[in-house]
Amino acid sequence: MSDEAQSGPGNNIWGFFKDSFPAVAVITIVVAIIFPMPTVLLDALMAVNLVFSLLILLIVLYTQKPTEFSLFPTLLLVSTIFSLALNVSSTRLILTQGARFDGRMIRAFSTFVVGSSGTEGLVVGFIIFIIIIAVQIIVITKGATRVSEVAARFTLDSMQVKMMAVETEYSQGSITEEEAKKQKAEIRQESDFYGSMDGASKFISGNVKIGVFIIVVEMLGGFIIGSVMYGEADVFSTYISLAVGDGLVTQLPALLVSTAMGIVVTRAAATGVLSQQVINQIFGRDPLVYWICSGVLVFLSVLPGFPWYVLLPMAGVTAYHAYRTMRVKKRVENFNQMMTKTRDKKEEKPVDFSPVVPLDPLSLELGYGLVPLVEKEKGAELLERVQGVRRQSAYDLGLVIPKVRIIDNSILEPSEYCFKIKGVDSGRGKIRLGYFLCINPGMVTQEMEGEKTVDPAFGLPAIWIEHDKRDDAERAGYTVVDPPSIIATHLTEIIRRHAADILGLQDTQAILDTLRKEYPAVVEEVLREGKGLRITEIQKILHGLLREKVSIRNMVSVLEAIADYAPVSKNIWFLTEKARQALASQICHQYADDDRRLRVLTVDPSVEQRIIDAKYETASGIVCALDPPTQKAWIKAVAKAAAAVKEKGWMPVILCSEQARFLIKNSTDRELPDLAVLSVPEIVPEIIPEAVGMIRIDDASNGAEM
């Protein structure tokens, strides 16, 4: 059977009703303005209007977040048109029927408000109607309109800043791509919502004004028609009472909707149900507040002329609430004290301290002025950034960074921070809270004034600016970052440069244990007795890869290469080169352009041979031992060639033979640590190498030529 047959005719009718209801409702409203309707239908539609407005108010009160009710601006327009249509229809019936008008809703409202009969009741009812209209126009509608205008303007102004904050979190790895898209969509929705509310508020104010105009026209028209055309005797009483009732029955729903609009726009920064917020923020305060309030009520009750029979019960209720709040607070304090004593007793037990106190693999020390960056009460933004850096480092390097211990250090300056790897200072910087750091990436179109400094992560020139100058700095070409991003970026660079120092023997064992579950044959082959390697030797190979910024995420390929060549030689240098060749595709794509071209510097064959001849084996490994004059000329030539390549916007990469690769890297590592050196076997077929220069040494001048 088809889906339509299974669903049945009832479901089809219901589906058609749901799809066509909005269109039918809007068309009916417009038709009601033009064509007259019976009083029974008018009463029914007025009741629907009242219930519909009440429903909108209740939905607003129980909505967690204002933007969740995104249909609210559209409903404001529909309810406004609906009220005007009913107003026009009721005016037509009142003017045509006069005293014979039998609309129950309007009659009931006019009787209820006017109260007593005669001229006195009419005057009182008319005054009450004027007061209600004045309250709605001057207080509620005008205030809500102003708040909606301010909310729309500030939401639109802050939209770009919020978007950039999401981009920064995504680039730091604090959030995923899906989370970034979701947050951006919420920001756009919020901006669209308050922009729509700014326009929709004009509908409410216009509805109130036109409602007053219709009532005035209804009274004047009633006097003319009743006295001239129908010759009614009690024209004044009939048409004023009907006009007041008509005005109230149409303006009461408008009052409910405008109140709902005011609640929505004034809750821009609040989340959660309104009732829960009232309980927490008004009735959950310090008991002293309610004791004082109760005392004031008692004092007023003893003064002459004040209604003590009203004030004393209110004082009793307030005092009872203060007493209950005080008891709850005391129970919480007793519980906390008990937990503290229990924890202290546990700490008082004798503890056998280890003679060896291990150092933290990676720690961040903060001056006391930077402690707010990690306080939970202030968002603990830095903690989230650090977690994001750890996730991103695991993805980029394949190295699971241990938890970063963050502690305060009174020895540091208040605005200073320091990174330590196993207790050794590995980088530090200074932060000015409340300011942004503007880094000059070399493309600044207009210099800005500010306190000059240096970017702690990369050493680039930078300045400190205030919050209100951020947009100007970005337009001028600066890279603008906030204090948590500065520390997170510095941490990323520290991990990238010192990944080999962070990877310990226990970490290597954990990597192998994890791989053993999925690739037991590979791990067992590498660690096989007799022909395999020790864990310390595997750790040294991984150190060699990480020192040159090679990710070890593809650990299986690394171990397979070690297993292939370990029977040939257990030389760490040799196995590291073979591991690099197993990761050749990864390394090439790391330095290649988008068009898969790898622009490289080559080395003069004679110079390369001299470097190979300078090979020297020590207990710590192989080093390049060039004589000092040649070493100086070599570094000068490489630095000159690398600078020329950087000027063209390319990353300096040297391509050489397999025998010379490690020696060239070793000889330049101290002076040029970021220089990439690749061997010919590491170039995969899909990458096209393009020589952009050759490094030569001129013995006569100790210079460099390209």
Stockholm file with secondary structure:
# STOCKHOLM 1.0

chainA/1-706         MSDEAQSGPGNNIWGFFKDSFPAVAVITIVVAIIFPMPTVLLDALMAVNLVFSLLILLIVLYTQKPTEFSLFPTLLLVSTIFSLALNVSSTRLILTQGARFDGRMIRAFSTFVVGSSGTEGLVVGFIIFIIIIAVQIIVITKGATRVSEVAARFTLDSMQVKMMAVETEYSQGSITEEEAKKQKAEIRQESDFYGSMDGASKFISGNVKIGVFIIVVEMLGGFIIGSVMYGEADVFSTYISLAVGDGLVTQLPALLVSTAMGIVVTRAAATGVLSQQVINQIFGRDPLVYWICSGVLVFLSVLPGFPWYVLLPMAGVTAYHAYRTMRVKKRVENFNQMMTKTRDKKEEKPVDFSPVVPLDPLSLELGYGLVPLVEKEKGAELLERVQGVRRQSAYDLGLVIPKVRIIDNSILEPSEYCFKIKGVDSGRGKIRLGYFLCINPGMVTQEMEGEKTVDPAFGLPAIWIEHDKRDDAERAGYTVVDPPSIIATHLTEIIRRHAADILGLQDTQAILDTLRKEYPAVVEEVLREGKGLRITEIQKILHGLLREKVSIRNMVSVLEAIADYAPVSKNIWFLTEKARQALASQICHQYADDDRRLRVLTVDPSVEQRIIDAKYETASGIVCALDPPTQKAWIKAVAKAAAAVKEKGWMPVILCSEQARFLIKNSTDRELPDLAVLSVPEIVPEIIPEAVGMIRIDDASNGAEM
#=GR chainA/1-706 SS CCHHHHHHHHHHHHHHHHHHHHHHHHHHHHHHHHSCCCHHHHHHHHHHHHHHHHHHHHHHHTCSSGGGCTTHHHHHHHHHHHHHHHHHHHHHHHHHHGGGCCCHHHHHHHHHHHCSSHHHHHHHHHHHHHHHHHIIIIIIIHHHHHHHHHHHHHHHHHHHHHHHHHHHHHHHTSSCHHHHHHHHHHHHHHHHHHHHHHHHHHHHHHHHHHHHHHHHHHHHHHHHIIIIISCCSCHHHHHHHHHHHHHHHHHHHHHHHHHHHHHHHHTTTCCSCHHHHHHHHTTTSCHHHHHHHHHHHHHHHHSTTSCHHHHHHHHHHHHHHHHHHHHHHHHHHHHHHHHHHHHHHHHHSCCCCCSCCCCCSSEEEECGGGGGGGCGGGTCHHHHHHHHHHHHHHHHHSCCCCCCEEEECTTSCTTEEEEEETTEEEEEEECCTTEEEEECCSCCSSCCCSEEEECTTTCCEEEEEEGGGHHHHHHTTCEEECHHHHHHHHHHHHHHHSHHHHCCHHHHHHHHHHHHHHCHHHHHHHTCTTTSCCHHHHHHHHHHHHHTTCCCCCHHHHHHHHHHHTTTCCCHHHHHHHHHHHTHHHHHHHHSCTTSEEEEEEECHHHHHHHHHTEEEETTEEEECCCHHHHHHHHHHHHHHHHHHHHTTCCCEEEECHHHHHHHHHHHTTTCTTCEEEEGGGCCTTSEEEEEEEEEEETTTTEEEC
#=GC SS_cons         CCHHHHHHHHHHHHHHHHHHHHHHHHHHHHHHHHSCCCHHHHHHHHHHHHHHHHHHHHHHHTCSSGGGCTTHHHHHHHHHHHHHHHHHHHHHHHHHHGGGCCCHHHHHHHHHHHCSSHHHHHHHHHHHHHHHHHIIIIIIIHHHHHHHHHHHHHHHHHHHHHHHHHHHHHHHTSSCHHHHHHHHHHHHHHHHHHHHHHHHHHHHHHHHHHHHHHHHHHHHHHHHIIIIISCCSCHHHHHHHHHHHHHHHHHHHHHHHHHHHHHHHHTTTCCSCHHHHHHHHTTTSCHHHHHHHHHHHHHHHHSTTSCHHHHHHHHHHHHHHHHHHHHHHHHHHHHHHHHHHHHHHHHHSCCCCCSCCCCCSSEEEECGGGGGGGCGGGTCHHHHHHHHHHHHHHHHHSCCCCCCEEEECTTSCTTEEEEEETTEEEEEEECCTTEEEEECCSCCSSCCCSEEEECTTTCCEEEEEEGGGHHHHHHTTCEEECHHHHHHHHHHHHHHHSHHHHCCHHHHHHHHHHHHHHCHHHHHHHTCTTTSCCHHHHHHHHHHHHHTTCCCCCHHHHHHHHHHHTTTCCCHHHHHHHHHHHTHHHHHHHHSCTTSEEEEEEECHHHHHHHHHTEEEETTEEEECCCHHHHHHHHHHHHHHHHHHHHTTCCCEEEECHHHHHHHHHHHTTTCTTCEEEEGGGCCTTSEEEEEEEEEEETTTTEEEC
//
